[in-house]
Amino acid sequence: MGDNAENNAPTATQDVKPKVDDAPKPKRVKVACKFEGCTKSIAHGGLPFCISHGGGRRCQLEGCTKAAESGGAPYCIAHGGGRRCQFEGCTKAARGGGAPFCKSHGGGLRCQAEGCTKGAQGGVPYCIAHGGGHRCQIEGCMKAARGGAPYCIAHGGGRRCEFAGCTKAAESGGGPFCIAH
């Protein structure tokens, strides 16, 4: 018996491999946000904007305009969306790198200084005490900027006393006044 086409044909018990098309798959087209000057891609959700400019899913709490977190509840982090801290009794949001805890309970990026366990600040791997976070913009000042301002407490940053005419820093305990008022 010689080799012929009938002997080389696959039988019913053999796997038949489908032909694989060697042509590259088309890449997903990224559509730019329609907000003037923005170069980010649009978020899914029907609107032609990125998340920063109102695209994507929004928090469902009445009056909130923040972006909803992915998965689970349709709320922003502040209103219960996203992953929550797994520390018993804590309801804060879990932070960074898949850790199941909030910053207070060890989640998020940690300071890289030897022996330090504080959270890293400002996109660098160090806490405020070891050079992380944003710094005061006054020349020669190396203190941390506070309260969204580009200055430290001594140079006008942070929360200020609400007593009429007072420009001192408010107490750190959360009250609206300085230590004198």
Salt bridges, closest charged atoms under 4 A:
none
